[in-house]
């Protein structure tokens, strides 16, 4: 999902793809906008994504105001709580939500399905690419 969004954003201009575990406050400060992509685990953001926000939240507080963001959640059920959690963090940073959350539902409900490697459908990857293209184009045109 993140790779599809990144490729489309990069086609519109400069884009960097970083895993949450490696991203840091300097990366956030250097960016003009953000696409946060995370799995939902146990009806919440994944631990590594939450740790990213915990680690970076205060060092950039008050310095990202008004920057655009979008979010993509990969969920086994509805993904709404993870999206709400991410939106609350973005609100604290005073980021500008530029589109509704994209939630890709894998419908993984059995133990076997939950533990299996997930395959994202081409139609969902196309939706992810649309998120990247929209944010990339908006930044390139100065819309945000």
C-alpha positions in Angstrom: 0.0 0.0 0.0 2.7 2.4 1.0 4.8 1.5 -2.1 1.8 2.2 -4.4 1.1 5.6 -2.9 4.8 6.5 -2.9 5.3 5.6 -6.6 2.3 7.7 -7.5 3.4 10.6 -5.3 6.9 10.5 -6.8 5.5 10.7 -10.3 4.1 14.2 -9.2 7.4 15.4 -7.6 9.7 14.6 -4.8 8.6 11.8 -2.4 10.4 9.7 0.2 9.2 6.4 1.6 10.4 5.6 5.1 9.3 2.8 7.5 8.0 4.1 10.8 10.9 2.4 12.7 13.4 4.5 10.8 11.6 7.8 10.4 12.5 10.6 12.9 11.6 14.2 13.7 14.0 15.6 11.2 12.3 13.6 8.4 8.9 15.1 9.5 10.3 18.6 9.6 11.8 18.2 6.1 8.6 17.0 4.5 5.9 19.3 3.0 3.1 16.7 3.5 2.6 13.1 4.7 0.9 9.9 3.9 0.8 7.7 7.0 0.3 4.0 6.2 -0.2 1.5 9.0 -1.8 -1.9 9.8 -4.5 -2.2 12.3 -3.6 -4.5 15.1 -6.1 -5.4 17.8 -8.4 -2.6 16.7 -5.6 0.0 17.0 -2.6 1.3 15.2 0.3 -1.2 15.0 2.9 -0.9 17.8 5.7 0.2 15.5 3.5 3.1 14.1 2.4 4.1 17.6 6.0 4.0 18.7 6.9 6.3 15.8 4.3 8.8 16.9 5.3 8.5 20.6 9.0 9.1 19.7 8.3 12.0 17.3 5.3 13.8 18.7 6.8 16.3 21.1 10.0 17.1 19.2 8.0 18.5 16.3 4.9 19.8 18.2 4.0 23.2 16.9 6.3 23.0 13.8 4.1 21.1 11.4 1.0 23.2 11.6 -1.1 23.3 8.4 0.8 20.7 6.5 -1.4 18.2 4.5 -1.7 14.6 5.4 -3.6 11.5 4.3 -3.8 8.1 5.9 -4.1 4.5 4.8 -5.0 1.7 7.1 -4.8 -2.1 6.3 -7.3 -3.8 8.6 -8.6 -7.3 9.2 -12.0 -5.8 10.2 -13.2 -2.3 10.0 -10.0 -0.2 10.7 -12.1 2.7 12.0 -10.4 2.9 15.4 -6.9 2.9 14.0 -7.9 5.7 11.6 -9.5 7.6 14.5 -6.4 7.2 16.6 -4.1 8.4 13.8 -6.5 11.4 13.1 -6.3 12.4 16.8 -2.5 12.5 16.7 -2.5 14.5 13.4 -5.0 16.9 15.0 -2.6 17.4 17.8 0.1 18.3 15.3 -2.4 20.6 13.6 -2.0 18.8 10.3 -4.6 19.4 7.5 -6.6 16.3 6.6 -6.9 16.5 2.8 -9.0 13.4 2.2 -10.9 10.7 4.2 -8.9 7.8 5.5 -8.4 4.9 3.0 -9.1 1.6 4.8 -8.2 -1.6 3.0 -10.1 -4.4 4.7 -8.5 -7.9 4.2 -11.4 -9.5 6.2 -8.9 -11.6 8.1 -11.0 -13.0 10.9 -9.9 -16.6 11.5 -6.6 -17.4 13.3 -5.2 -18.8 10.0 -6.2 -15.7 8.0 -4.9 -13.3 10.7 -1.5 -15.1 10.7 -1.2 -15.4 6.9 0.7 -13.0 4.8 -1.7 -10.5 3.3 -2.1 -10.0 -0.5 -3.5 -6.6 -1.3 -5.9 -6.6 -4.4 -4.9 -4.6 -7.4 -8.1 -2.5 -7.1 -7.0 -1.6 -3.5 -3.5 -0.8 -4.7 -4.9 1.5 -7.3 -6.8 3.3 -4.6 -3.5 3.7 -2.7 -1.9 5.1 -5.8 -4.7 7.6 -6.0 -4.0 8.8 -2.5 -0.3 9.3 -3.4 -1.1 11.0 -6.7 -3.6 13.4 -5.1 -1.2 14.5 -2.3 1.7 14.7 -4.7 -0.2 16.8 -7.2 -1.7 19.0 -4.6 1.8 19.8 -3.2 3.3 20.3 -6.7 0.5 22.8 -7.5 0.7 24.5 -4.2 -3.0 23.7 -3.4 -2.1 22.8 0.2 
